């Protein structure tokens, strides 16, 4: 049987090496390449044309959600499984909307990661059990808030830094964008969430566990 060829894109070297060791120890898989950033990952996919990419969504610079459609553009047959520490439903939804075929968290077991790879390779979608449970709870408790899901990944990153107490100037330096761009993002976040100021945003973020950490 032909092995499922995989590329791993994650900015933590130990995680990449651990996943590669686990998957290469299984006769069904072959880790063809790995890298720590989206730009190199897109090039790797264009060169190697893997069956599946394990893609961390919170990469430095271009994040995984932004990279997903570019991976699909340069390697149309490659399927994408998003991997993240985060359990916000909005992230999983955005990844699927941008061409992803699956989403697992870094709390997922080895068994579940392998199940996700097999399911996605067979043409199915896969969402890990942790995310399914959160989605079910949101529906049952009517907690899902459309404002959260309207935020872009970059806006979520801005929110996280607002919670840390960073100024617009500090955010701009840390994210390699202009202060004006930060201010535009802040304005758009407040508008989308129907909030008046940063204090209300911090309270809102805590209430809905809106964070990248």
C-alpha positions, 0 to 999 in steps of 0.5 A, spaced: 500 500 500 502 506 498 504 511 504 500 517 505 505 523 504 505 528 510 508 535 511 508 538 518 508 546 519 509 548 526 513 553 529 516 548 535 521 544 533 520 539 538 513 538 536 515 537 529 520 532 531 515 528 535 510 528 530 515 526 525 517 520 529 510 518 531 508 518 524 514 515 521 514 509 526 507 507 522 508 503 515 502 507 513 505 514 513 511 518 510 513 525 513 516 528 507 518 534 509 517 539 515 518 547 517 517 552 522 513 557 518 508 558 513 512 561 507 516 555 507 511 550 508 507 553 502 514 552 498 514 545 500 507 543 498 508 546 491 515 542 491 513 535 494 505 535 493 504 531 499 497 528 501 496 531 507 499 537 511 498 538 518 498 545 519 499 549 526 494 555 525 498 560 530 504 561 526 509 567 526 508 572 521 503 569 516 498 564 520 495 557 518 488 560 516 492 565 511 496 560 509 491 554 507 488 557 501 495 558 498 497 551 500 491 549 496 492 554 490 499 551 489 498 544 491 490 543 489 490 535 491 493 536 498 488 536 504 489 540 510 488 538 517 489 544 522 492 543 529 492 548 534 492 549 542 486 553 541 479 550 542 475 556 539 470 554 534 471 560 530 478 558 528 476 551 526 470 554 522 475 559 518 480 554 517 474 549 514 472 555 510 479 556 507 480 549 504 481 545 510 479 538 511 480 537 518 481 540 525 484 537 531 487 540 538 494 539 541 490 535 546 488 530 541 491 523 542 496 520 538 490 515 536 485 521 534 491 524 530 492 518 526 484 517 525 484 524 523 489 523 517 486 516 515 479 520 515 481 526 511 485 522 506 479 518 504 475 524 503 472 525 509 472 531 514 474 530 521 473 535 527 476 532 533 472 530 539 474 536 544 472 541 538 465 537 537 464 537 545 465 544 545 460 545 539 455 541 542 455 545 549 455 552 545 449 549 541 445 546 548 447 552 552 446 557 546 453 561 548 455 561 541 456 568 539 456 571 532 461 577 533 466 572 535 466 568 529 466 575 525 473 576 527 479 575 523 485 571 525 489 578 525 484 581 529 484 575 534 491 576 535 490 584 536 485 582 542 490 577 545 495 583 546 489 588 548 488 583 554 496 583 555 495 591 556 500 592 550 499 599 547 498 600 539 505 602 538 507 596 542 503 591 538 505 594 531 512 593 533 511 586 536 507 584 529 511 588 524 505 592 522 504 600 522 501 603 528 495 605 523 494 598 521 493 596 529 488 602 530 484 600 524 484 593 527 482 595 534 476 600 531 474 594 526 474 589 532 469 594 537 465 595 531 464 587 530 463 586 537 458 592 538 463 595 544 465 602 545 472 601 548 478 597 550 475 595 557 469 592 554 473 588 550 477 585 555 471 584 559 468 581 553 474 576 551 474 574 558 467 572 558 467 568 552 474 565 553 476 569 547 484 568 546 490 565 543 493 563 549 
